[in-house]
């Protein structure tokens, strides 16, 4: 495990000398545009484990992606290795279909402190809720980014993240009522406290999320990757390509349904992923929106 090999994976060629916000942002953006948020292991008979060396081999050497516990654990390791003041926090994800936050802490995020200011760095959420820049941990302040306007609010020691999106233009109208489309313009994303966490705090969740029939990750095969102007996502057989601010205050959302034989080719061409085992795509309705 070494940082040079990781940077080769993400294509980052900038400075590693300064522990400032500009460098952090650049490293972070290279990560989210090279490393997919994906749970494909669950749907091709592989077990997801949280050992850092396993995560490193999967993402860096096998050129795969991962979910939050993998992506953000690796990011945390990289940032600590560069000398950043980085630590882990745990979040409870909002389920739009149940209109409630999860009761299980399933989302791992990274907190980074630079010159006394705290930032949240989250490279493991995917789709349109993936932040593109570290977010300053300050309550009630709109933080506009390419994906939309993000905002933290704090109440009694609990922090809430929400995102306001643009209007959406969907050329393929047969998808206009898809359950994958988020209908609300303002969406709650997750809530968290500032209590420091370790990877050990996520062992049960890691097993639960890949085995429980109630988990969104067993109900859907998901692979999403940020691009320079939006993101793409393959959920089951549905490929989505979103272009942010395609027209003034409007995002372009293009849908296409793939045939079985197109899935593997699309993973290679659109996400640079080659699986070692056969993927069985799944897309059971509910609890996941883009």
C-alpha positions in Angstrom: 0.0 0.0 0.0 1.5 3.3 -1.0 0.2 6.8 -1.9 1.9 6.9 -5.3 0.0 3.9 -6.5 -3.3 5.4 -5.2 -2.6 8.6 -7.1 -1.8 6.7 -10.2 -5.2 5.1 -9.8 -7.0 8.4 -9.5 -4.8 10.3 -12.0 -3.9 13.0 -9.5 -0.6 14.7 -10.4 -0.7 17.8 -8.1 1.2 18.7 -5.0 1.2 16.6 -1.9 3.3 19.0 0.1 0.5 21.4 1.3 -2.3 20.3 3.6 -4.6 23.1 2.5 -8.2 23.2 1.2 -7.2 23.6 -2.4 -5.1 20.4 -2.4 -7.8 18.5 -0.5 -10.4 19.5 -3.0 -8.2 18.5 -6.0 -7.4 15.1 -4.4 -11.0 14.5 -3.6 -12.3 15.4 -7.0 -9.8 13.0 -8.7 -11.1 10.3 -6.4 -14.8 10.7 -7.1 -14.2 10.9 -10.9 -12.0 7.7 -10.9 -13.5 5.5 -8.2 -17.2 4.5 -8.6 -19.6 4.2 -5.8 -20.8 0.6 -6.3 -22.1 -2.5 -4.6 -21.5 -4.9 -7.4 -19.6 -7.4 -5.2 -23.0 -8.3 -3.5 -24.4 -9.2 -6.9 -21.5 -11.2 -8.2 -20.9 -13.5 -5.3 -18.1 -11.6 -3.5 -18.0 -10.6 0.1 -17.4 -7.0 1.1 -14.9 -6.7 3.9 -13.6 -3.6 5.8 -9.9 -4.6 6.2 -8.0 -1.6 4.8 -5.6 -3.8 2.8 -8.5 -5.6 1.1 -10.2 -2.2 0.3 -6.9 -0.9 -1.1 -6.4 -4.0 -3.3 -9.9 -3.8 -4.6 -10.0 -0.1 -5.4 -6.4 0.6 -6.3 -5.1 -2.6 -7.8 -8.3 -4.2 -9.2 -9.6 -0.8 -10.3 -13.0 -1.4 -8.7 -15.2 1.0 -6.7 -16.9 0.5 -3.3 -19.5 1.9 -1.0 -19.0 4.5 1.7 -17.2 2.2 4.2 -14.6 1.4 1.5 -14.3 4.7 -0.4 -14.2 6.9 2.6 -11.9 4.6 4.6 -9.4 4.7 1.8 -9.8 8.5 1.4 -9.2 8.8 5.2 -6.0 6.7 5.0 -4.7 8.8 2.1 -5.4 12.1 3.9 -3.8 10.9 7.1 -0.8 9.7 5.1 -0.4 13.2 3.7 -0.5 14.8 7.1 -4.1 16.0 7.2 -6.1 16.0 10.5 -8.7 13.5 9.4 -11.1 11.4 11.4 -14.2 9.3 10.8 -17.9 10.1 11.7 -21.0 8.0 11.4 -24.3 9.1 9.7 -27.9 7.9 9.4 -29.1 8.0 5.8 -32.5 9.5 5.0 -34.9 7.1 3.2 -37.2 9.2 1.0 -39.7 6.3 0.5 -40.2 6.0 4.3 -39.7 9.8 4.9 -37.5 8.9 7.8 -33.8 8.6 8.8 -32.4 5.1 9.2 -32.2 3.8 12.7 -28.9 2.1 11.9 -25.7 4.1 11.5 -24.6 2.9 8.1 -22.8 5.8 6.5 -19.1 6.5 7.2 -17.8 10.0 6.4 -14.5 11.8 6.9 -14.0 15.0 8.9 -10.9 17.1 8.1 -9.7 20.0 10.1 -7.6 22.7 8.3 -6.5 25.8 10.1 -9.1 25.3 12.8 -12.0 24.9 10.3 -13.8 21.6 10.1 -14.9 20.1 6.7 -16.9 17.0 5.8 -15.3 15.0 3.0 -17.7 12.3 1.7 -16.6 10.3 -1.4 -19.0 7.5 -0.8 -22.6 8.6 -1.6 -22.9 8.6 -5.4 -25.5 9.8 -7.8 -26.7 13.5 -7.5 -26.1 13.5 -3.7 -22.3 13.2 -4.1 -20.7 16.4 -3.0 -17.9 17.6 -5.4 -16.1 19.8 -2.8 -15.3 19.4 0.9 -18.2 21.1 2.8 -17.4 23.5 5.6 -19.1 22.2 8.8 -21.2 25.3 9.5 -24.9 25.4 10.2 -27.4 27.2 8.0 -25.1 28.3 5.2 -25.9 27.5 1.6 -22.9 25.9 -0.1 -23.5 25.9 -3.9 -21.6 23.3 -5.9 -22.0 21.9 -9.4 -24.5 19.2 -8.3 -26.7 21.7 -6.6 -26.9 23.6 -3.3 -25.9 21.7 -0.2 -26.5 22.8 3.4 -25.8 21.7 6.9 -28.1 22.6 9.8 -27.3 21.7 13.4 -29.8 21.1 16.1 -29.0 19.9 19.7 -25.7 18.5 18.6 -27.1 16.7 15.6 -26.1 17.8 12.1 -28.3 17.4 9.0 -27.3 17.5 5.4 -29.8 18.4 2.7 -29.5 19.2 -1.0 -31.5 21.5 -3.3 -31.5 20.4 -7.0 -32.3 22.1 -10.2 -35.3 21.2 -12.4 -34.8 18.1 -14.6 -35.2 17.7 -18.3 -35.9 14.0 -19.2 -36.0 13.5 -23.0 -37.1 9.9 -22.7 -40.6 10.5 -21.2 -41.2 6.9 -20.6 -38.9 7.3 -17.6 -40.5 10.6 -16.3 -42.4 8.7 -13.5 -39.5 6.3 -12.7 -39.1 5.5 -9.0 -35.4 6.2 -9.4 -36.2 9.9 -10.0 -36.2 12.2 -7.0 -39.4 14.2 -7.2 -38.7 16.8 -4.5 -36.4 19.7 -5.2 -35.1 19.8 -1.7 -34.0 16.5 -0.3 -32.7 15.4 3.1 -29.5 13.2 2.7 -28.3 12.1 6.2 -27.8 13.2 9.8 -24.7 12.7 12.0 -23.1 13.7 15.3 -19.5 14.7 15.8 -18.7 11.7 17.9 -15.5 10.2 16.5 -16.0 6.7 15.0 -13.7 3.9 13.9 -14.1 1.3 11.1 -14.9 -1.2 13.9 -18.2 0.7 14.5 -19.3 -0.4 11.1 -18.6 -4.2 11.1 -22.2 -5.2 11.8 -23.6 -2.8 9.3 -21.2 -4.0 6.6 -22.6 -7.6 7.0 -26.2 -6.5 7.4 -26.3 -4.3 4.3 -25.0 -7.0 2.1 -27.2 -9.8 3.4 -30.5 -8.4 4.7 -33.5 -8.6 2.3 -34.5 -5.2 3.7 -31.2 -3.5 2.5 -31.4 -1.3 -0.5 -28.0 -2.8 -1.5 -29.4 -6.3 -1.8 -32.4 -5.0 -3.7 -30.4 -3.0 -6.3 -27.1 -3.5 -8.2 -25.6 0.0 -8.2 -22.6 1.5 -10.0 -22.3 5.3 -10.2 -19.4 7.6 -11.2 -19.0 11.4 -11.2 -17.9 13.0 -14.5 -16.6 16.4 -15.3 -20.1 17.8 -15.9 -22.4 15.4 -14.0 -22.6 11.7 -13.2 -23.6 8.4 -14.7 -25.3 5.5 -12.9 -26.1 1.9 -13.8 -28.9 0.6 -11.5 -30.0 -2.9 -12.5 -30.3 -2.6 -16.3 -31.1 1.2 -16.2 -28.2 3.4 -17.4 -28.6 7.1 -16.4 -26.4 9.9 -17.6 -27.0 13.3 -16.0 -25.5 16.6 -17.2 -25.6 19.4 -14.6 -26.9 22.8 -15.6 -27.4 21.7 -19.2 -29.6 24.7 -19.6 -30.1 27.6 -17.1 -31.2 26.0 -13.8 -31.9 22.7 -15.5 -30.2 19.3 -15.5 -30.4 16.9 -18.4 -31.3 13.3 -17.3 -31.0 10.7 -20.0 -32.2 7.1 -19.4 -31.7 3.9 -21.4 -32.5 0.3 -20.6 -29.8 -2.2 -21.3 -30.1 -5.8 -22.5 -28.3 -8.4 -20.4 -25.5 -8.7 -22.8 -24.8 -4.9 -22.8 -24.3 -4.7 -19.0 -20.7 -6.0 -18.9 -19.7 -3.9 -21.9 -21.2 -0.7 -20.3 -19.5 -1.3 -17.0 -16.2 -1.4 -18.9 -16.8 1.6 -21.2 -18.6 3.9 -18.9 -17.2 3.0 -15.5 -13.8 1.4 -16.3 -14.9 -1.7 -14.3 -14.1 -5.3 -15.2 -15.6 -7.8 -12.9 -14.0 -11.1 -12.1 -17.3 -12.9 -11.5 -20.6 -12.9 -13.3 -22.9 -10.0 -12.3 -26.6 -10.7 -11.7 -28.3 -7.3 -12.1 -31.1 -6.5 -9.7 -33.5 -3.5 -9.5 -36.3 -4.0 -7.0 -38.4 -0.8 -6.7 -38.1 1.6 -3.9 -35.7 3.4 -1.5 -33.1 4.7 -3.9 -33.3 7.9 -5.9 -31.0 9.8 -8.2 
